Amino acid sequence: MSDKLPQAGPFPLRPIRARKRYQIQTSNTRPIYPNQYQPKRGIIDQNGEALSFRTYISFPDSQYDLFDLRNIICQTLLYRWVKSEFVNGTPIADLHGYLFWDHPTVTKRQLGSTILQAVTYDPRKLKAQTKANPKACMTYVFHNPKDLEYGLEWMICIWIRRVTLANSTKEVEEALTELSETNSEDLASLFWEPMMQPVVRETIRDFDWEALWERHELVVQQRRVIVKPRPVLRSFL
């Protein structure tokens, strides 16, 4: 078999990466939590609506780097925003500018990648041109803010233990509360800078997500839909 790339006119085509097929989550199953220290959240909100958040990475071959400082900053500021300032339907560019105005190294791509690793659906929606919106733009529309809040927790819980030395689910939950309530001026000294210390970085190893998926029998997480009982047909005759 030739090692040459196929041609499309004068240009070689890139080889297509085949993705393995993984089992899909069924709607009524409880989410799996590979991280034993992560707080377990309900899958139904107070109004009886299903929540669709991730409890681990979207695919084992995802290139998302949990321990990149820019992603950690992104996770942190999104988590604080969704817990205290959440506004749905915000333009992506506006949200990026609002959250990271003083963190210019955090890109829109990192914002989008972090959000897609938190929720099990694509929240990007096109807002058409209107009187109130003179130029069409992409927005984030979440089915429920808890999708984003709980979905961010699987990422944060992995690194926050290295900073706070939390050694139980209760202590991790307390650390999450501290992260969301700490003054913004203290975030760097309390959370981000400690993550960059050599002694902490030495504890970081690349995740073997393929092995974790096999060990915990993980499945691809999708938007959750609660299957309700079939209604009885009524007749007014």
N, C-alpha and C positions, 0 to 999 in steps of 0.2 A: 504494500500500500504506500502511495507517495506521501511524503511529509509536506509537500507544497500546499499552500493555502489555495482554496478555490478562487477563481477570478470572477469579478463582476465588471466587465469591460476592462479598463486598464487598472482597476483598483482591486487588491486582494480583499476577500471577505474575512472577517474575524471568525474564528471557530465558535460555534454555539456551545455554551456551557449547559450541559444537561443537569437538571436538578432532580435529585432523588424524590420519589413519591413518599410522602409521610401520611400517617393516619390523621384524619380530620376529627376535631372535637365535635361531639354531638351537643345539641343545644341545652339539654337538661342536666348534663354532668357537671359536677363540682370541679373547679379549676385545680390543677396540680400545682403544688408549691415545692419546687426542688430545694429552695432555701428554707431550712427549718426555722430560721430566726425571723423570717418575714411575717408580719401580722396577716392573719387570714381575714379576708373581707367577704361580706355577703354578695351574692350575685343578683339580688333583687333590691331595688331602692324602696324608699318609704311609700312611694306611690304604686308599687307593684310592677314597675317596669324593669326589664332585664338590663343588667350592666355588662359591658363588653370591654374588659381590660385584660391586659396580658399579665402573666405571672412569671414569664421567662421569655427569652429571645424568640423572635418570629420564626427563624429557621436556623438550624445548626451551622449552616455555612454563611450566615450573615456576617458582614464585615464591620458591624457597629462595635466601636471600642468603648467599653464601659468606663475605663480608667483614664481616658484622654481628659485632661483638665478642662478643655473647652466643653466637652460633653457633660462633665460633672457640674460645671457652672450652669449649663443649659438645663439640666435636670433640676437643679436647686431652684433656679429662678422661676421655672415653669411651675414647680410644686408650690412655691409660695404664692404665685399669682393665682393658680386655680383654687387654692384654699381661702384666699382672702379678697381677690380683686376680679374674679372671673367674669368675663363678658363674652358671650357667644357671638359668632358671626363676624369676628374681627378680621380685617384684611391681613394677610400674612406679612406683608411689608411693614404694616403699622405695628403689629405685635412684636416683630423682630426689633424694630427701632425702639419700641417702648421698653422692652425687657433688657436689651443689651446695648443701650445707648453708651454705657461706659465700659463695655466689654467688646471692643471692635473685632477681636479675633474670633468671636463666635459668629458663624455664618448662618445664612438662611437654610443652607443644606443641613447643617447640624441641628438646627431647630426642627426641621422637617423629619430628619432621621430619628430624632429622639421621640417625637410625637408618634411616629409610625411604629416605634418599638413599645409604646405605652398602650395604644388602643388597637383593637382587632379589626378595625375598618379604616377606610381612607376618609378623613374628615375634610379634605380639600374640596371646596365648592366654588364654582365660578359665579361671581356677582355681576350681573349684566349692567350695562350703562343705564342709568336712570337720572332723573332730575337731582336726586339727593346724592347720586354717585356718578359724576360726570365721565369717569373712565372705568371700563370694566376691569375687574381685578379678582384675584384668587383669595378666598377667605377660608378660615377654619370654622367648621360647624360641627360641634360635638353633640351626640345624642344625649349625653348626660355628663356634667362636669366630673362626676365620680369616676367615669371611665378613664379620664386623664389622671386624676389624683391617684387612684389605686394602681393604675398601670405604671406610673413613674416609680412607685414604691419598690418594685422588684429590682430596679436598677440601683436606686439609692441605698437600699438595704444591704447590698453587697459591699459597697465601699465605706458606708458610714460606720460599720463595726470596726474597721481598721483605725478610724479616727477617735471614736468614743470608747473603744474596748467593750462595747455592749456584748453581753454573753448570754442573753435570753431574749425571747420574743418581747417581753415586757420592757426590757432595757432598750431594745431597738425601737419600740414604739415611742418611748420617752425621747429617744434621740431624734426621731422624726418630728415630734412636737417641738423640740428645741430648734431644729433646723427651720421650721416654718415660723417660729416666733422670735428668733434672734434678730437684733437690729442689723439692718443691711450692712452697716459699716463694720460689723464684727464677723461677717461670714467668711471672709478671706482668712483671718487669723485663727478662727475656730475650726474651720472645715477644709478649706481649699489648700492653704499652705501646709497643714499637717499631711495632707495626701501626697504632697510633693517631696516630703522628707525621704532621704535615701533608705532609712530603716523601714519605712512603710512601703516604698516602692519595691524593695527587695522581697516583700511578701506576696507581690502580685505575680501570678502566673497566667499565661494564656489559657483560657477555658477550652477544654476539649468538649465542645458542645455535642459532638456526635456520641461520645461515650456517655455524657449526661443524659442525652435523649434515650439511649438504650437502657441505662440503669434505672431511670425513673419512668420509663415507658411514656415519654412525652408525645404530645400530638400537636398538630398545627391548630392554633387557637383562632377562631373566627367569631364574627359578631353573634352574640347570643340572642336567641329568640325563644321566648317561653311558649311552649305548646299548650294552649288552653283546651279545656274539654270542648268537645263538639257541641254547639248549641242545639237546643230543641227548636224545630220549626214551629212557628205559631201560625194560626189562621184566624182571621176575623169573620169568616163566613159562618 
